[in-house]
Amino acid sequence: MTDNISELEMRRKKLLFRGGHRGTKENDILMGRFMDKHLSTLTEEQLDTFEALINEVPDADFFKWATGKEQAPAQYDTDVLRMIRDLSNA
């Protein structure tokens, strides 16, 4: 059990760094707010989803989806993106 916890924590630390260095200040802020509020409580599946957003989605698309300016494709329209969008519209 301890190994699983430390693996999850290591993964969260890596995502914290990568999520805070997206390439644009606007996305860094959106990701930062989300990570401050939710990163420590995300499930492994949600971490997978968050990691896909970081690794696969170009900055411009992410910003449009996260701010609700455009609808995300189904594969990215997840609970994680909705949590990010809710914070960006708060």
Secondary structure, DSSP 4 states (H G I P E B T S, - for coil): -HHHHHHHHHHHHHHHHHHT-SSSHHHHHHHHHHHHHHGGG--HHHHHHHHHHHHHS-HHHHHHHHTTSSPPPTTT-SHHHHHHHHHHT-
